[in-house]
Amino acid sequence: MQAPFRLFGAELSPYSIKVRAYLRFKGLEHEWIARNMGNQAEFQRYAKLPLIPVLVDANDRAFQDSTPIIESLETQFPEPSILPDDAALRFVSALLEDYADEWLNKAMFHYRWSYEADQLSAAERLAQAMFADAEGVDVQSVAASVRERMMGRRHHVGSSADTAPVIEAAFTRLLANLEAHLASRAYLFGARPALADFGLAAQCAQLLSDPTPGAIMRAQAPCVVAWTQRTMNAASVEGAFESLDALAPTLKPILSADIAGVFLPWMAANADAMNEGAESLSLEIAGAAYQQAPQKYAARAYSELKAKRRAQNSDALAALLEETGCSAYLPGAAASEEPPQSEDDGGEPEDDASDDS
């Protein structure tokens, strides 16, 4: 009998394993279909865009884009919930999940396709996965082709020799802040996973699987490694979500340094560049110059994030965002409304510069 859900994905796709970990946590029966050349025709029948993951339900309806997939499933299957009761924490969870999708993915893609050992490892794994059931395929030749193609796509996420120090410094700074935060708790918001756990841990799982960032994580952040493996493989309810007051001492540094210091300035600059029709954006991140071509999907994500913020009237959230410097980029409901964004976003959802990177 066919499982209620089928999930087309790949082990080297953070967005695929993010949805898979969520399905496991929810106890939703599903079939994991590792996308390869043998099931390409079936995949194309469901996929509106050539991107994974694709979730197919029991009614043969297909869904793409990991965050909307999870949000939709959460309304259908609310227990066990990944949404804290506290409105402030619910928004912070969405904020951190967005950070994972739009910024931490840069570190994942950068390390994977910038260092020789990582390039060789990822290219061979991708080639083997795509031709898992094929005979007579020269996997090494395919891997060489994959490597060359993906190295040439680093600029799509802003990875270059010039931006490498910014991306790598941001990654190690995040690791230090997460390590402190997770030293005394199983998940980001207490003893049970939230949306942010699945988003962040999925990117961390990819980084952990690659030689260079994996070595950094194991050496500098053992608590982050344990949390990543726990969330991806066996997330469970071990207790309640903690209060904002309990989380604040180690949550605030993440919001100040990683969100207000890196992510939100980049999102704002990216949105400005898109609105102005600019071919590139430039800003200073943590005292260093950063430049890349704007990303259309990230501009839309920023607009949606600000809309979620305006929908929250929590005084505690307003105070938290103000104290950590996030409020300058996430105005509350009292702020003037933005002009509507163009419907033609022209981008590819969750495009980490490949459909299965």
C-alpha positions as CSV (number, residue, x, y, z in Angstrom):
1,M,0.0,0.0,0.0
2,Q,1.3,3.4,-0.9
3,A,2.3,5.7,2.0
4,P,0.0,8.8,2.6
5,F,2.9,11.0,1.6
6,R,5.8,10.7,-0.9
7,L,8.7,13.0,-0.6
8,F,11.1,13.4,-3.5
9,G,14.4,14.7,-2.2
10,A,18.1,14.2,-1.9
11,E,20.4,13.6,1.0
12,L,22.6,16.6,-0.1
13,S,19.6,18.9,-0.2
14,P,19.1,20.8,3.1
15,Y,15.5,21.6,2.2
16,S,14.7,18.0,1.5
17,I,16.0,16.7,4.8
18,K,14.3,19.5,6.6
19,V,10.9,18.3,5.5
20,R,11.8,14.7,6.1
21,A,12.9,15.4,9.7
22,Y,9.6,17.3,10.2
23,L,7.6,14.3,8.9
24,R,9.5,12.0,11.2
25,F,8.8,14.2,14.2
26,K,5.1,14.4,13.4
27,G,4.9,10.6,12.9
28,L,3.5,11.1,9.4
29,E,3.9,8.0,7.3
30,H,5.8,8.8,4.2
31,E,8.0,7.3,1.5
32,W,11.4,8.9,0.9
33,I,12.1,8.9,-2.8
34,A,15.7,9.8,-3.5
35,R,15.5,11.7,-6.7
36,N,17.6,10.1,-9.5
37,M,17.6,9.5,-13.2
38,G,15.5,6.4,-12.7
39,N,12.5,8.4,-11.3
40,Q,13.1,11.6,-13.3
41,A,9.9,11.2,-15.3
42,E,7.8,10.8,-12.3
43,F,9.5,13.7,-10.5
44,Q,8.8,16.0,-13.5
45,R,5.2,15.0,-13.5
46,Y,4.8,16.6,-10.1
47,A,7.4,19.4,-10.0
48,K,6.3,22.8,-11.3
49,L,9.9,23.9,-10.9
50,P,12.9,21.5,-11.2
51,L,13.7,21.9,-7.5
52,I,13.5,19.6,-4.5
53,P,11.8,18.8,-2.2
54,V,8.5,17.8,-3.8
55,L,5.8,16.4,-1.4
56,V,3.0,14.4,-2.9
57,D,0.0,13.7,-0.7
58,A,-2.5,10.8,-0.8
59,N,-4.7,12.7,-3.3
60,D,-1.8,13.0,-5.7
61,R,-1.4,16.7,-5.1
62,A,2.2,18.0,-5.2
63,F,3.7,20.8,-3.1
64,Q,7.1,22.5,-3.3
65,D,9.1,25.0,-1.1
66,S,9.9,23.5,2.3
67,T,8.6,26.3,4.5
68,P,5.1,26.4,3.0
69,I,5.0,22.6,3.0
70,I,5.7,22.6,6.7
71,E,3.3,25.4,7.5
72,S,0.5,23.7,5.6
73,L,1.1,20.4,7.3
74,E,1.2,22.1,10.7
75,T,-2.4,23.3,10.2
76,Q,-3.5,19.8,9.2
77,F,-1.6,18.0,11.9
78,P,-1.2,20.4,14.8
79,E,0.1,17.9,17.3
80,P,2.8,17.7,18.5
81,S,3.1,21.4,17.8
82,I,6.3,23.1,16.6
83,L,4.8,26.5,17.5
84,P,5.5,28.0,20.9
85,D,2.5,29.4,22.7
86,D,4.3,32.7,23.3
87,A,3.8,35.0,20.3
88,A,7.2,36.5,20.6
89,L,8.9,33.1,20.4
90,R,6.7,32.0,17.5
91,F,8.0,35.0,15.5
92,V,11.6,34.5,16.6
93,S,11.3,30.9,15.5
94,A,10.1,32.0,12.0
95,L,12.9,34.6,11.9
96,L,15.6,32.0,12.7
97,E,14.1,29.6,10.1
98,D,14.3,32.3,7.5
99,Y,17.9,33.0,8.5
100,A,18.7,29.4,7.9
101,D,17.0,29.3,4.4
102,E,18.4,32.6,3.1
103,W,21.7,33.2,4.8
104,L,23.1,30.0,6.4
105,N,22.6,28.3,3.1
106,K,25.3,30.6,1.8
107,A,27.8,29.1,4.2
108,M,26.7,25.6,3.2
109,F,27.1,26.2,-0.5
110,H,30.3,28.2,-0.1
111,Y,32.2,25.6,1.8
112,R,30.8,22.8,-0.3
113,W,32.0,24.3,-3.6
114,S,35.0,26.4,-2.6
115,Y,37.4,23.8,-1.1
116,E,38.9,21.0,-3.1
117,A,38.1,18.2,-0.5
118,D,34.5,19.4,-0.2
119,Q,34.1,19.7,-3.9
120,L,35.3,16.2,-4.6
121,S,33.2,14.7,-1.8
122,A,30.0,16.5,-2.7
123,A,30.4,15.9,-6.5
124,E,31.0,12.2,-6.1
125,R,28.0,11.8,-3.7
126,L,25.7,13.7,-6.0
127,A,26.8,11.7,-9.1
128,Q,26.4,8.4,-7.2
129,A,22.9,9.5,-6.0
130,M,21.7,10.6,-9.4
131,F,22.8,7.4,-11.1
132,A,22.2,5.0,-8.3
133,D,20.2,2.5,-10.4
134,A,22.0,3.0,-13.7
135,E,24.5,0.6,-15.3
136,G,27.5,1.5,-17.3
137,V,27.7,5.0,-16.0
138,D,31.2,6.5,-15.5
139,V,30.4,8.1,-12.1
140,Q,33.8,9.8,-11.9
141,S,33.3,11.5,-15.2
142,V,29.8,12.6,-14.1
143,A,31.3,13.8,-10.7
144,A,33.9,15.9,-12.6
145,S,31.1,17.5,-14.6
146,V,29.0,18.2,-11.5
147,R,32.0,19.7,-9.7
148,E,32.8,22.1,-12.6
149,R,29.1,23.2,-12.9
150,M,28.6,23.8,-9.2
151,M,31.9,25.7,-8.7
152,G,30.7,28.1,-11.4
153,R,27.4,28.7,-9.6
154,R,28.9,30.0,-6.3
155,H,28.2,33.6,-7.3
156,H,24.4,32.9,-7.2
157,V,24.6,32.7,-3.4
158,G,27.3,35.4,-3.0
159,S,30.3,33.1,-2.6
160,S,33.5,34.5,-4.0
161,A,37.1,35.0,-2.9
162,D,36.2,38.5,-1.8
163,T,33.1,37.4,0.3
164,A,34.6,34.2,1.7
165,P,36.0,35.9,4.9
166,V,32.6,37.4,5.6
167,I,30.7,34.2,5.1
168,E,33.1,32.0,7.1
169,A,33.4,34.5,10.0
170,A,29.6,34.6,10.2
171,F,29.4,30.9,10.3
172,T,32.0,30.4,13.1
173,R,30.3,33.3,15.0
174,L,27.0,31.5,14.7
175,L,28.5,28.2,15.9
176,A,29.8,29.9,19.1
177,N,26.5,31.5,19.8
178,L,24.5,28.4,19.2
179,E,27.0,26.3,21.2
180,A,26.4,28.5,24.2
181,H,22.6,28.5,23.7
182,L,22.4,24.7,23.3
183,A,24.7,23.8,26.1
184,S,21.8,23.6,28.6
185,R,18.8,22.6,26.4
186,A,17.9,19.9,23.8
187,Y,16.4,22.3,21.3
188,L,16.4,26.0,20.4
189,F,13.4,26.9,22.5
190,G,13.5,24.3,25.2
191,A,12.8,20.6,25.4
192,R,10.9,20.2,22.1
193,P,11.7,21.3,18.5
194,A,10.2,24.4,16.8
195,L,10.2,25.4,13.2
196,A,13.6,27.1,13.6
197,D,15.2,23.8,14.7
198,F,14.3,22.0,11.5
199,G,15.5,24.9,9.3
200,L,18.8,25.5,11.1
201,A,19.6,21.9,11.8
202,A,19.0,21.0,8.1
203,Q,21.7,23.4,7.0
204,C,24.0,22.4,9.8
205,A,23.5,18.7,8.8
206,Q,24.8,19.5,5.3
207,L,27.7,21.5,6.7
208,L,28.5,18.6,9.1
209,S,28.5,16.2,6.1
210,D,31.2,18.1,4.3
211,P,34.9,17.8,5.2
212,T,35.9,21.4,5.9
213,P,32.9,22.8,7.8
214,G,32.3,19.4,9.4
215,A,35.7,19.5,11.0
216,I,35.1,23.0,12.3
217,M,31.8,22.0,13.8
218,R,33.2,18.9,15.6
219,A,36.1,20.8,17.0
220,Q,34.3,24.0,18.1
221,A,30.6,23.1,18.6
222,P,29.9,19.6,20.0
223,C,26.5,20.7,21.4
224,V,25.6,22.0,18.0
225,V,26.6,18.7,16.4
226,A,24.5,16.7,18.9
227,W,21.5,19.0,18.4
228,T,21.8,18.7,14.6
229,Q,21.9,14.9,14.7
230,R,19.0,14.8,17.2
231,T,16.8,17.1,15.2
232,M,17.4,15.5,11.9
233,N,17.2,11.9,13.0
234,A,15.0,11.6,16.1
235,A,13.4,14.9,17.1
236,S,10.9,14.3,19.9
237,V,9.0,16.1,22.7
238,E,11.1,15.8,25.8
239,G,9.3,18.6,27.7
240,A,7.9,22.0,27.3
241,F,9.0,25.2,25.5
242,E,10.9,27.5,27.8
243,S,9.8,31.0,28.6
244,L,11.3,34.0,26.8
245,D,12.9,35.1,30.0
246,A,14.6,31.7,30.4
247,L,15.9,31.7,26.9
248,A,16.9,35.4,26.7
249,P,20.5,35.2,28.1
250,T,21.8,33.1,25.2
251,L,19.1,33.8,22.6
252,K,19.8,37.6,22.6
253,P,23.4,37.2,21.4
254,I,22.1,35.2,18.4
255,L,19.6,37.9,17.6
256,S,22.1,40.7,18.0
257,A,25.1,39.3,16.3
258,D,23.8,36.8,13.7
259,I,20.4,38.3,12.9
260,A,20.7,42.0,13.4
261,G,24.4,42.0,12.7
262,V,24.5,39.9,9.5
263,F,21.2,38.6,8.2
264,L,18.8,41.5,8.3
265,P,21.2,44.1,6.9
266,W,21.8,41.8,4.0
267,M,18.1,41.2,3.5
268,A,17.4,44.9,3.6
269,A,20.2,45.7,1.1
270,N,19.0,42.9,-1.1
271,A,15.4,44.2,-1.1
272,D,16.6,47.7,-1.9
273,A,18.7,46.4,-4.8
274,M,15.8,44.5,-6.2
275,N,13.5,47.6,-5.9
276,E,16.1,49.8,-7.6
277,G,16.8,47.3,-10.4
278,A,20.4,47.2,-9.4
279,E,22.7,44.5,-10.7
280,S,24.6,44.2,-7.5
281,L,24.3,45.1,-3.8
282,S,27.1,46.2,-1.5
283,L,27.1,46.6,2.3
284,E,29.3,46.2,5.3
285,I,28.8,43.1,7.5
286,A,30.6,43.0,10.8
287,G,33.1,45.6,9.6
288,A,33.9,43.9,6.2
289,A,32.7,44.6,2.7
290,Y,30.2,42.2,1.1
291,Q,28.9,42.3,-2.4
292,Q,26.8,40.1,-4.6
293,A,24.0,40.1,-7.2
294,P,20.5,40.5,-5.6
295,Q,18.4,37.4,-5.0
296,K,14.7,37.8,-6.0
297,Y,13.3,35.0,-3.8
298,A,15.1,36.5,-0.7
299,A,13.5,39.9,-1.4
300,R,10.1,38.2,-1.4
301,A,11.0,36.3,1.8
302,Y,11.9,39.6,3.5
303,S,8.6,41.2,2.6
304,E,6.8,38.2,4.0
305,L,8.9,38.3,7.2
306,K,8.1,42.0,7.7
307,A,4.4,41.2,7.2
308,K,4.6,38.5,9.9
309,R,6.2,41.0,12.2
310,R,3.5,43.6,11.6
311,A,0.9,41.0,12.5
312,Q,2.3,40.6,16.0
313,N,1.3,43.1,18.7
314,S,3.4,41.5,21.5
315,D,5.1,44.0,23.7
316,A,7.7,41.4,24.7
317,L,8.6,40.9,21.1
318,A,8.8,44.6,20.4
319,A,11.2,45.0,23.4
320,L,13.3,42.0,22.4
321,L,13.7,43.2,18.8
322,E,14.5,46.7,20.0
323,E,17.1,45.5,22.5
324,T,18.8,43.3,19.9
325,G,18.8,45.8,17.1
326,C,16.4,43.8,14.9
327,S,13.6,46.4,15.1
328,A,15.3,48.7,12.6
329,Y,14.8,46.1,10.0
330,L,11.5,44.7,11.2
331,P,9.1,47.5,12.0
332,G,5.9,46.9,13.9
333,A,2.3,47.4,13.0
334,A,2.6,51.2,13.7
335,A,5.1,51.6,10.9
336,S,3.9,52.7,7.5
337,E,2.9,50.0,5.1
338,E,5.2,49.1,2.3
339,P,4.2,49.3,-1.4
340,P,3.1,45.9,-2.7
341,Q,5.8,43.7,-4.2
342,S,5.6,42.7,-7.8
343,E,4.0,39.3,-8.3
344,D,6.7,38.5,-10.9
345,D,9.4,37.5,-8.4
346,G,11.3,35.8,-11.2
347,G,13.2,33.7,-8.7
348,E,13.5,30.1,-7.8
349,P,12.3,29.2,-4.3
350,E,15.1,28.0,-2.1
351,D,17.4,28.1,-5.0
352,D,20.7,27.1,-3.5
353,A,22.2,27.3,-7.0
354,S,21.1,23.8,-7.9
355,D,18.1,21.6,-7.6
356,D,19.9,19.1,-5.4
357,S,23.0,20.7,-4.1
